[in-house]
Amino acid sequence: MIAKCVDGHKHGALPECPEMGCGGRLAADFGIGLVTCSGRFNEERGVYVKCFFKTQLGSITGRLPWRTSAPSAGNHTLINK
């Protein structure tokens, strides 16, 4: 948990999965430096859609600002692209 907070504070929060149409939440394994997505629940179809996206932690772009409180209106800019 500490590694996740340090990484987020330094580099920004992980964005949604970049796979086409997935939109799932990315998860980082800091021990091996890997970011994965396991998928998301599709409410329209009522099923869990599996995703197999994997990449190295350092190659993630489009990180979001790290928040320590609720976001204010218009504060959703990307840190890097």
Backbone torsions as a table, in degrees:
resi	resn	phi	psi	omega
1	MET	NA	-39.5	-179.9
2	ILE	-64.3	-42.7	179.2
3	ALA	-60.5	-39.6	179.3
4	LYS	-63.7	-42.6	179.7
5	CYS	-67.0	-43.3	179.0
6	VAL	-62.9	-46.1	179.3
7	ASP	-62.4	-44.1	-179.8
8	GLY	-64.1	-42.3	-179.9
9	HIS	-66.1	-38.8	-177.3
10	LYS	-78.4	-42.7	-172.4
11	HIS	-113.1	-13.3	-176.7
12	GLY	103.2	165.5	-179.1
13	ALA	-74.2	149.4	177.5
14	LEU	-67.6	138.2	178.5
15	PRO	-79.1	-179.2	173.4
16	GLU	-67.9	162.0	179.0
17	CYS	-58.2	131.5	-179.1
18	PRO	-80.6	-5.9	178.6
19	GLU	-59.7	142.0	-177.3
20	MET	-53.8	114.5	174.9
21	GLY	77.3	1.7	-177.6
22	CYS	-76.4	-64.7	179.8
23	GLY	70.2	14.3	-180.0
24	GLY	-74.2	173.1	-179.1
25	ARG	-90.9	128.8	178.4
26	LEU	-80.0	148.0	177.3
27	ALA	-129.6	135.3	-178.5
28	ALA	-104.9	138.5	171.7
29	ASP	-109.6	99.8	-174.4
30	PHE	-70.7	-20.9	178.5
31	GLY	-64.2	-36.8	-179.7
32	ILE	-115.6	0.5	177.3
33	GLY	68.4	35.8	-176.2
34	LEU	-118.4	140.9	175.7
35	VAL	-114.7	131.4	-178.8
36	THR	-132.5	163.3	172.8
37	CYS	-129.8	130.1	179.5
38	SER	-98.6	-2.4	177.7
39	GLY	115.3	-165.3	-179.2
40	ARG	-157.3	164.4	177.4
41	PHE	-85.7	126.1	177.4
42	ASN	-93.3	104.3	-176.8
43	GLU	-65.1	-34.8	-179.1
44	GLU	-62.6	-42.5	-179.6
45	ARG	-93.0	-16.5	180.0
46	GLY	73.5	28.8	-178.5
47	VAL	-135.7	159.3	174.0
48	TYR	-86.8	126.0	-179.1
49	VAL	-101.9	116.1	-178.2
50	LYS	-74.9	142.5	176.5
51	CYS	-130.0	142.9	-177.6
52	PHE	-116.6	23.3	-179.2
53	PHE	-64.7	133.5	175.7
54	LYS	-145.5	142.6	174.7
55	THR	-159.4	167.5	177.0
56	GLN	-74.1	145.1	-177.3
57	LEU	-55.9	-40.8	-177.9
58	GLY	-69.8	-13.3	-177.0
59	SER	-95.4	0.7	179.8
60	ILE	-74.1	127.8	176.5
61	THR	-115.7	168.4	177.3
62	GLY	75.2	31.3	179.4
63	ARG	-66.8	145.8	-178.4
64	LEU	-93.5	157.8	178.3
65	PRO	-58.1	139.7	177.2
66	TRP	-76.9	126.6	-176.5
67	ARG	-109.3	141.1	171.3
68	THR	-114.4	0.1	175.8
69	SER	-150.4	176.6	-179.8
70	ALA	-62.7	142.6	-178.6
71	PRO	-71.0	146.8	174.6
72	SER	-88.8	164.1	-179.6
73	ALA	-59.2	131.6	178.1
74	GLY	80.0	9.4	-178.3
75	ASN	-103.6	51.2	-177.5
76	HIS	-122.0	34.8	-179.1
77	THR	-80.0	154.6	179.0
78	LEU	-82.5	148.4	177.5
79	ILE	-79.2	-48.3	176.8
80	ASN	-139.8	158.4	-176.8
81	LYS	-120.6	NA	NA
